[in-house]
Amino acid sequence: MSRLGSGLPDLRVRKRRAELMDDPDLQLDLHLDALRALARVNWVSLGSLRLG
């Protein structure tokens, strides 16, 4: 991976992979459940950082 002068990775050259959201047969209710679960995990993680 190429790097910029600041030492940060150059994300312009990253190749994008197909994601679940790209699937035309995506089941919206399952995707919504997954997003809600991720939001709960993030909420718990942020809470533990505050208590840290």
Backbone bond lengths (Angstrom), bond angles and torsions (degrees), N, CA, C in turn:
res aa  C-N    CA-C-N  psi(-1)  N-CA   C-N-CA  omega(-1)  CA-C   N-CA-C  phi
1 M - - - 1.449 - - 1.523 107.91 -
2 S 1.307 115.66 133.20 1.455 118.94 178.96 1.522 109.51 -74.35
3 R 1.312 115.66 156.99 1.466 120.00 -177.54 1.517 109.60 -126.15
4 L 1.301 114.88 148.40 1.453 120.88 174.47 1.525 108.56 -83.95
5 G 1.302 117.06 168.97 1.452 121.29 -179.04 1.518 113.86 -58.64
6 S 1.313 118.13 -28.14 1.463 121.32 -177.65 1.525 112.56 -79.21
7 G 1.317 118.24 -3.02 1.457 121.15 -178.52 1.517 113.44 88.95
8 L 1.328 117.38 1.51 1.462 120.84 178.03 1.523 110.06 -86.79
9 P 1.330 118.37 146.24 1.465 119.83 178.28 1.529 111.07 -65.02
10 D 1.306 115.53 145.74 1.465 121.74 178.20 1.523 107.51 -87.96
11 L 1.323 116.81 101.30 1.462 121.16 -175.13 1.521 112.92 -79.62
12 R 1.312 117.46 -5.79 1.463 119.73 -179.71 1.520 111.66 -66.20
13 V 1.318 118.20 -24.45 1.462 121.01 -176.43 1.528 112.27 -95.56
14 R 1.330 117.81 -0.59 1.461 121.02 -178.43 1.522 110.22 -67.13
15 K 1.317 116.13 135.00 1.466 121.12 177.07 1.521 108.81 -88.07
16 R 1.301 115.32 130.44 1.462 120.57 -179.20 1.519 109.98 -82.01
17 R 1.328 115.37 134.63 1.461 120.97 175.43 1.523 109.08 -98.16
18 A 1.304 115.40 151.03 1.470 119.55 176.66 1.525 108.86 -62.18
19 E 1.303 115.81 142.80 1.455 121.46 -178.78 1.520 109.79 -119.63
20 L 1.315 115.01 167.91 1.458 120.62 179.59 1.520 110.98 -55.80
21 M 1.330 116.80 -38.27 1.460 119.97 -177.53 1.526 112.38 -66.74
22 D 1.338 117.64 -16.46 1.457 121.15 178.55 1.525 112.33 -79.38
23 D 1.323 117.03 -12.42 1.461 122.06 -176.69 1.531 109.73 -72.97
24 P 1.339 117.75 120.54 1.464 119.48 -179.41 1.529 112.83 -66.89
25 D 1.329 117.46 -20.11 1.465 121.42 179.66 1.530 112.17 -96.30
26 L 1.310 116.70 21.41 1.456 121.80 -177.87 1.526 110.82 -58.93
27 Q 1.321 115.33 131.41 1.464 120.13 176.45 1.528 107.41 -87.85
28 L 1.306 115.81 109.05 1.458 120.89 -172.30 1.524 113.22 -61.29
29 D 1.336 117.97 -35.35 1.462 119.06 -179.63 1.524 111.49 -66.76
30 L 1.340 117.45 -38.10 1.464 120.33 177.29 1.524 110.84 -67.78
31 H 1.330 116.36 -39.15 1.458 120.39 179.57 1.532 110.19 -65.70
32 L 1.313 117.03 -40.96 1.460 120.88 178.47 1.527 110.75 -63.82
33 D 1.327 117.31 -41.04 1.465 120.65 176.67 1.523 110.89 -61.24
34 A 1.331 116.82 -41.51 1.464 120.76 179.47 1.528 111.03 -65.16
35 L 1.331 117.34 -41.32 1.464 120.42 178.36 1.525 111.34 -64.78
36 R 1.319 117.10 -39.29 1.469 120.24 178.06 1.527 111.05 -65.70
37 A 1.334 116.61 -40.45 1.462 120.17 178.03 1.528 110.53 -63.61
38 L 1.320 116.75 -41.57 1.462 120.72 178.05 1.528 110.71 -63.57
39 A 1.317 116.80 -40.04 1.465 120.48 178.11 1.528 110.54 -62.57
40 R 1.341 117.30 -39.52 1.469 120.07 178.03 1.520 110.96 -64.61
41 V 1.329 117.02 -42.73 1.465 121.11 178.57 1.523 109.95 -61.46
42 N 1.327 116.97 -44.51 1.462 120.52 179.23 1.524 110.86 -62.81
43 W 1.327 117.38 -40.89 1.459 121.69 -179.82 1.531 110.28 -62.28
44 V 1.338 116.80 -44.66 1.464 121.09 179.46 1.525 109.94 -65.49
45 S 1.331 117.42 -41.70 1.463 120.84 179.63 1.522 111.15 -62.36
46 L 1.323 116.87 -43.72 1.465 120.10 178.87 1.526 110.91 -65.02
47 G 1.312 116.57 -37.78 1.462 120.09 178.03 1.510 112.15 -63.95
48 S 1.323 117.23 -39.47 1.464 119.82 179.46 1.524 110.95 -69.75
49 L 1.328 117.85 -30.32 1.464 120.38 176.56 1.524 110.65 -67.83
50 R 1.322 116.40 -37.36 1.469 120.11 179.90 1.530 111.25 -67.24
51 L 1.339 115.72 -35.65 1.464 119.72 -179.50 1.519 111.57 -78.11
52 G 1.355 114.76 -28.26 1.439 126.67 -175.66 1.431 119.61 -23.85
